Amino acid sequence: MLMKFETASSGHSEIAVPESGAPFNPVEDVIYRRRSVRLYKKKQVPEYLVRRVIEAGRFAPSTGNSQPWKFIVIQDQKMIKDMTDHIVKSCQSLVKMTDYFSKPGTGWRERIVNFARLFWQNEFHPNPLGAFTQIAEGKLGVWHGAPTVIIILIDQRAPSKPLIDVGVAGQNMVLSAHSMGLGTCWVGFVEFLSRSYKWRKRLNIKSPYRIANSIAIGYPKGTPDGYVKRETKAIDWYDENGQFSIKY
Ligand SMILES: Cc1cc2nc3c(=O)[nH]c(=O)nc-3n(C[C@H](O)[C@H](O)[C@H](O)COP(=O)(O)O)c2cc1C
């Protein structure tokens, strides 16, 4: 039985504030060492660990404590395969659609995509588009062979910006999973299931809920390669003396 935290008592008085230059604490270690895992062992994640990960999501902060989420855990391998097949087919259709009028060298695909971007700036961003093509061609997995998938639903009645709330909950889950030796990868392509009546029915997703995102979870196989570069963006800083500076 999972221990549930029904009241969050603040433990601030017990936490020492680090001196400048002190080494990272265990929470910071988890934040900096987490990577998206795209290769998993077949071994299933036991229920108690999945529940522990979800508990970390349940305790996330949210606008006005609205908690606008709901989780679906899928450990049925046939179902994960069926969902994957649906997403691969959707990507293939999308790639075909944008290629429809294209002749090599005419740049039509780019023109169609650029036009679509006027209306769906984020969806038709070059990054996901590149990944659509890779998924369509079988070069990129969907849930990367993870034995467990958690779909995060969003309650569309929630106040303000519930997508931020579910993102915060999901990141709590991803970090807690990493802290327990599990690997995770956010998988936004689950969105394709949201557009399918058949899948909404099969997953019993009803209004006011809709799919927000998903997380693949399992035991990592090997170590994720390479270093994922982070940009250092300028920070506008107004200090306590009223001085403005740009810091990095
Ligand atoms: C909301 C969200 C959706 C994502 N969707 C996918 C996805 O569909 N497939 C995938 O392989 N990675 C996905 N990622 C992982 C990102 O590609 C990854 O976080 C980024 O490249 C940084 O790498 P890192 O997580 O290893 O630090 C997603 C990440 C986020 C936050």
The ligand as a Gaussian input file, in Angstrom:
#p B3LYP/6-31G(d) Opt

LIG

0 1
 C        6.212000      18.354000     -23.379000
 C        7.321000      17.528000     -23.990000
 C        7.042000      16.681000     -25.069000
 C        8.047000      15.867000     -25.608000
 N        7.727000      14.989000     -26.601000
 C        8.667000      14.107000     -27.019000
 C        8.311000      13.088000     -27.951000
 O        7.168000      12.997000     -28.427000
 N        9.270000      12.189000     -28.300000
 C       10.545000      12.231000     -27.769000
 O       11.360000      11.369000     -28.080000
 N       10.908000      13.220000     -26.897000
 C       10.002000      14.130000     -26.495000
 N       10.347000      15.086000     -25.569000
 C       11.711000      15.103000     -25.004000
 C       12.569000      16.277000     -25.513000
 O       12.964000      16.022000     -26.843000
 C       13.777000      16.424000     -24.574000
 O       13.320000      16.741000     -23.283000
 C       14.754000      17.499000     -25.012000
 O       15.331000      17.183000     -26.257000
 C       15.883000      17.696000     -23.985000
 O       16.570000      16.472000     -23.752000
 P       16.665000      15.803000     -22.308000
 O       15.248000      15.556000     -21.833000
 O       17.434000      14.517000     -22.493000
 O       17.378000      16.738000     -21.396000
 C        9.371000      15.934000     -25.068000
 C        9.650000      16.810000     -23.994000
 C        8.639000      17.583000     -23.460000
 C        8.947000      18.475000     -22.280000

